[in-house]
């Protein structure tokens, strides 16, 4: 009898990252609490476990970083980066940002997002094809976030490319190695915009942040420090660009691979929001959430000791047979939630923006090209420890 290959998973393994689902399926079956000796992390892969522990900040802390590379390398995280914070600080900062990310502002942004899509896509009509990432995914989210923040258009691409370079697994770097000046470099990039915006206020997020006051735990109020404004700005710019670009890429790929469902969307665009949700479940751009274990925890009869690292595999949870019928089938009519935006206090603040951008982008693409096929020979994946997706996704249009 053939012995099955030893079960191995780590977030830096590029071959696993290309298609992690078979490994995650084995983990759910054979090792629902998985331990990796090489990087000293544990991982939970079943829906029930991931959904329960994502909001459990008392045990699983975000304050030391929520991506494996930052956490495992003990990179110091500056205050003001909401993704990497725990209560009570997290709650203060989140309340502030939710006042900035208002439904009113999201509504105002939708027609602008449509305008960006029109501008990017119209010149490509009749060209016989385009690239879902280079021509759309890398452009439109950057323009949207740039507009929201108040970054001049001519500088937006520079910022996107710098942000992208920060999270790519650089050639020649060992797996898991990270630039120790990551945060300082990112924050420095925004310093001159903030200085300029301080004396030239406008209707944008940077101005809102410069004017914002924060309620301290002792009841006093204070304006944000310049460093906090910078950290927020950098976080919003980074979080909003990369993941939405990958979501748009995955939609391009999955609707190419499932032409019958694509034709349904062409015939009835009201189904597009459901297709966005199913894409998020099936291929979440942010598939792994890293946490620092702040106190001993027990799972499946084993102790996860304080001081170790835990990976909560939300993308594996999204394919758990215990939760979803036929989970490896892409189905735009599927009902039921997913964990792609997290759960509980770290639920993604930009989720409404990402959903809207993906919905508008797909509607505009389908309007122009009811048919396309991915040119897999020239497609290329992006490899990072935190974001999965396509770096290039050229398609041939009918």
N, C-alpha and C positions, 0 to 999 in steps of 0.2 A: 504493500500500500504506500502511495506517495505521501510523504509528510508535507502538510501545507507550509508555505514559506512563513518564516517568523513574522509576527505582526509588528510592524514598525511604522511610527508616524513622527514627523517633526515638521514645523511650519516653514523650514528653510529648504526642504528637499524639493527641488524644482520639478523632478519627475512626478512626485506625488502631487504637487501643486497643480500640475496640468489636469489631473483628474483625481481629486482626493476621495471621491465618493465611495469607491470599492473599499478603500482602507477604512473609512469612517463606518461603513456598514459592518465590517468585521469588528471594529472597536465596539459598536453598539451591541453586537452579539457576544463577543468573546471577552471584552475588557471594558465594560461600561465606565469603570474608573481605570484609566490607562496611566502608566508611569513611564517616562522617558528618562533613563539614567544619564545619558549624555548631557542633556540640558537641564536636568533636575526639574522637570515640570510634570504635573498631573494633567489629565484632560477628562472632561465629561462630555459625552457625545449624544446621550438620549434626550429627547424633547423634554420629558418631565423634569429631568435633573437640570438642564440648562435654563429652562423657564423659571424654575424655582430659585436657582442661585444667581442669575443675572441681577436681581434687585437686592440680593443679600450683601449689602456693602459692609456690614459689621464684620463679616468673615472674609469676603473677597474684595479687597481694596483696589481702587483705581489710581490712587494718589502717586504711585510710583511708575505709572505708565500703563496703557491698555493695549499696547502692541508688544509682541514678544521681543522684538529687537531692543526697544527702549527698556523694558522691564528686566530682561535677562542681563543687560549690560550695565544696569544700575546707573543709567543716565539721570542726572538731576533735572527734575521737571519744574519750570518756573510757575509761580501762581498765576491764575487767570486762564489756564487752559482747561476748560470745563470737562472735557473728556477724561482728563487725568486728575479729577478731584473727588473727594469724599465729603459727605456732610460733616459739619454744618456749612463749611465754606462753599461746597458745591451748590447747596440750596440757595444761598445768597446770590451767587453768580448766575445761577440758572433763572432765578426770578427776574433778574436784571435783563438777561438776554431774551427771555420770552416777551418782555415789553418791547424789545427791538424787533423780534420776528413776529410781528402781528399779522393776523389774517388780512387786515386792511392792506398792509404792505404787500402781502403775497398776491392778493387780488390785482393790485396795480401792476405787479411784475408780469402777470400772465401774457398780456398783449405785447409786452416788450420781448418776452421769450419767443413768442410767435414771430415777431419781427426779425429777431436774430436768426431763427431757423430759415425764414424766407430768404434772408440775405445770403446765408451760407449755401442753401440748396438750389435756389433758382439758377445760378450760373452753371450748375452741374447737369441740368436737364439736357438730354441728347448726347451726353458725353460717353454713354455706354457703361458707366459705373462710377462708383465713388468709394470713399473709405469712411465707414461709420465712426471711426475714432478721429482720424486727422481732419475730416471735413465737417464733423458734427459734434461728436462727444467731447473732443478736446477744445472746441471753440465755444459752443453755446453756454455750457455751465460757467466757463471762465468769464464770458461777457456778462452773464447774469450776476454772478457774485461780484465782479468788478464794478458793475453799475450800482449794486446795492451798497457796496462799501464806499463808493466814490473814488475808485482808482481810474485815472485817465485811460482811455481805450488803448492808446499806443503803448502803455506799460503793462497791460494785462497779460499778454503772452509771455513776457519776460518773467512775471511772477509765477504763472502757471508752470513754466519750464523749470524754474528754480525749485518750486514745490515738488514737482514730479521727480526731479533728480534726487531730492532728499530721501524719498521713500523707495526709490528703485534699489534693488540689490546690485550694487555696483560691481562691474567686472573686476576681478582681481582681489576683491574683498572676501574675507572668509565668511561663510554663512553665519548670519547673526551679528556680524560686525556692524557697528553704527558710528556715524560721525559724532564724536563727543560734543562738538559745538553746534549740533543740529538746531537747538532752540535759539541759541544766540544768533546764529546766521539767519534763521528765518525771520526773527523779530527785527533784526537790523534792516532787513529789506523794506520794512514798512515805515521806518522811523521818519523819513523825510515827508512822506504823504501825511502822516499824522501832524507833524509840525506845521505843514502848509495848511491843512484843514482846520487847525486850531484857530488860525487867523482868517480863514475863508470858510465859514460854516455853510452847510448846504443841507438838502433833504436826503441825507444818506446815513448809513449805519455808523460810519466813523464819527460824524458830527453827534449822533445820538450817544455814542459811547463817551465822547469827550464831555458831553453835558450830563451824563448819567450820574446819579448818586446811589450809593450802596448803603443798605441798612446793616449796621454792624450788630453782632449778637448782644452788645450792651445797650442797644436802643439808639445809639448816635448814628448820624448820617454823614457820609463823606463822599466827595467826588472820587472817581477812579484815579489811581495813579497813572502816570504816562506809561509805565511798564505794563500795567494791567490792560490799558487800552491797546497797546501794541500786541500783547499776548492774545487778546480776544480777536483782534483783526487778523492776526496770523492764523489762528485756529479756524475762523470762519472761511478764510480764503482757501486753506488747505482742505478742510473737511468737505467743502461744497464742490470743489473741482473734481477731485480724483474719483470719488465713488460714483458720482452721477455720470461721469464719462464712461465708467465701466458698465453701469446699468444700461446705458444706451447701446453700448457695444453688444452686451448679452442679448438685448432685445433684437438687434439686427441679426445675430447668429441664430437665435431660437426660432424666429419667424421665417428665416431661410430654411431651417431644418424641418419646419412644420408648415408646409405651404397651404394645407387645407385650413389650418387655423388662421394663417395670414389672410387667406381669401375671405374668411368670415369677418375679419376686422375691416377689410376693404368694403365689404357689403354693409357692415353695421359698425361705424366708428364708436358707438356708445359702449362697445365691448372692450375698448382700449384700456380703461382703468383696471379691469379685471386681468388683462394681459400683463399690465405693469406689475400687479400684485403677484401673479404667478411667476413672472421672471424674477422678482425679488425672492420668492420662496425657493425657486429652482436653482438659481445661480446668484446668491447674494454677493455683492461686491466686497462687503466686509464680513468674511466668514468666521473669523476667530477673534474672541475677546479675551485678552490676557488680564489676569488679576494677581495681586500679591496676597498671600494667605496670612491674614492678621491674627488668626487664632486657630488652634487645632480643630479640624473638622473630620467627620467620619462619613464615608460612603462605601457601601457594599462590604461592610465589615473591616474596612481598612482605615487607618488614621492618615489624614493628610496633614503633615505637621506645620505649625506656625513657621513662617519664614520661607516656605517653598512657593512655587508658582503654580497657578491653575489656568489652564486654557478652557474656556467655555466655547464649545464648537457649535455656534448657532446655525451654521450651514448644514452640519450633520443633523442637528435637531429637526431642521426643515424637511429632511428626507427620512424621518423615523417612521417605520411601518406601524409602530404602535399608535401613532397620531394621525397619519395620512394614509388613505387607501391608495395603493399603487403609486408610492411617492416618487419613483423614478420616471414617471410619465409626466410630460409637460402638458398642462391642460388649462387653457385660458378661462374655462368655466368653473374651475375649482372654487369651492367655498372654504372658508376657514382661514385662520391667521397664520402668521409666520413670525420668526424671531429676527428678521433681517435688520430691523431698526433697534434691536435691543428690547429691553423690558424694564419697567419700573423707573427708578429715578434717572437712569442714563438713557432713557428712550430718546432716540435721535431728534434733536430740536429742529433740524432741517428736513424732516421727513416729508412735510407737506410741500416744501419747495422741490425736493427731488422727485416726488410723485408727479407734480405738475409739469416739471421740465421733461420727464420721460413721456408723459401723456401727450404733450404738445409736439414733441419731437417726432413721435411715432405717427401722429395724425398727419403731420406735414410730409413725412417720408411717404406714407401710404397714398396720400393724395397725388403725389408725383410719380411714384413707382409702385404699382400694385404687385410687381414681381421682381425678385432679385435672388441671386445665388452667391453664397460666400465663396470667394476665391481662396480656398484653404491653403493652397500651395504658397501663397504670399502673405497669409495671415500670421500674426506673431503675438505671443502672449506677453503680458507684463508680469514680472516676478518681484513681489515685495513680501515682507513678512506680515503685512496687514491688509492688503487689498488684492483681490483676484480679478482677472479680466483680460481683455485684449488690449495690446499696445497698438496693433494695426489690424483692421478688419476690412480689407477691400472686398467689394461686392460687384458682380456683373449685373447690370439692370437690363430688363427685357425691353 
